[in-house]
């Protein structure tokens, strides 16, 4: 999806970027604005940012994930209380070693949600 700026008096106070690739951030947001990057949870390459442009323009760049810290706490509590009852053999594949990761990513016959990697 393309980022959409929210216009305010000819400026862009906030820019939401929801794609894997980010535009050149020096073109957005306006003075005092915030760029919110979401969905960048895998390597996508570098994005140039001019520190002077950020500081002099009172701009902010922040990132959000699709969950909040409280969700991690809830997940840990759930696993502590019900984890022994889950069908792990149907959920998890592996274990594999770190040396096997490249091959695992090339697989197209994956039947389980996650693969355990031993380090």
C-alpha positions in Angstrom: 0.0 0.0 0.0 1.1 3.5 -0.6 1.6 5.9 2.3 -1.0 8.6 2.7 -0.2 12.0 4.2 -2.8 13.8 6.3 -2.8 17.4 5.0 -3.2 20.2 7.4 -2.9 23.8 6.2 -0.7 22.9 3.2 1.6 20.8 5.4 1.8 17.1 6.1 1.8 16.8 9.9 1.8 12.9 9.8 2.8 10.5 7.2 1.8 6.8 7.5 3.9 4.4 5.5 2.5 0.9 5.4 4.6 -0.7 2.7 7.8 -2.7 2.7 9.7 0.1 1.0 9.9 3.6 2.4 10.0 6.8 0.3 12.7 9.3 0.7 11.7 10.7 4.1 13.2 14.2 3.4 10.1 14.9 1.2 7.7 14.3 4.1 6.5 15.2 6.7 6.2 19.0 7.2 7.8 21.0 9.9 6.9 19.5 13.3 5.5 16.5 11.6 5.8 12.8 12.3 6.6 9.9 9.9 5.1 6.6 11.2 6.6 3.5 9.6 4.5 0.3 10.0 4.9 -3.1 8.5 8.7 -3.0 8.1 9.5 -6.2 10.0 11.9 -7.6 7.5 15.0 -6.1 5.8 14.0 -3.7 3.0 17.2 -1.8 2.3 18.4 1.5 3.5 16.5 4.8 3.5 18.4 8.0 3.5 17.6 10.5 6.2 19.3 13.8 6.7 19.8 14.4 10.5 19.9 18.1 10.0 16.5 18.1 8.2 15.0 16.1 11.1 16.4 18.3 13.9 15.9 21.7 12.3 12.3 20.8 11.2 11.4 19.4 14.6 10.4 16.2 12.8 9.9 12.7 14.3 10.3 9.3 12.8 8.8 6.4 14.7 7.9 2.8 14.0 5.0 0.7 15.1 4.4 -3.1 15.0 1.2 -4.9 14.8 1.2 -5.6 18.5 1.9 -3.7 21.7 4.2 -4.7 24.6 1.1 -5.7 26.6 0.4 -8.4 24.0 3.7 -10.1 24.7 2.9 -10.2 28.4 -0.5 -11.7 27.7 1.1 -14.3 25.4 3.6 -15.3 28.1 0.8 -15.6 30.7 -1.3 -17.7 28.2 1.6 -20.0 27.5 2.4 -20.4 31.3 -1.2 -21.4 32.0 -2.3 -23.4 28.9 1.0 -24.1 27.0 1.2 -27.7 28.1 -2.2 -28.4 26.5 -1.4 -27.1 23.0 -0.8 -29.5 20.1 2.8 -28.4 19.6 3.7 -31.2 17.1 1.0 -29.8 14.8 2.1 -26.2 15.3 5.9 -26.4 15.2 8.2 -27.8 12.7 11.9 -28.6 13.3 14.0 -28.3 15.2 16.6 -27.2 12.6 20.0 -25.6 13.0 20.9 -22.1 11.9 22.9 -23.6 9.0 19.6 -25.0 7.7 17.7 -21.7 7.6 18.4 -20.8 4.0 16.9 -24.1 2.9 14.0 -23.7 5.2 13.1 -20.4 3.6 13.1 -22.0 0.2 10.6 -24.7 1.2 7.1 -24.5 -0.3 5.7 -27.5 1.5 5.6 -26.1 5.0 2.6 -27.5 6.9 3.2 -25.9 10.3 3.0 -22.3 11.6 6.5 -22.0 12.9 9.9 -23.7 12.7 12.1 -24.1 15.8 15.7 -23.1 15.3 18.3 -24.3 17.7 21.3 -22.0 18.2 
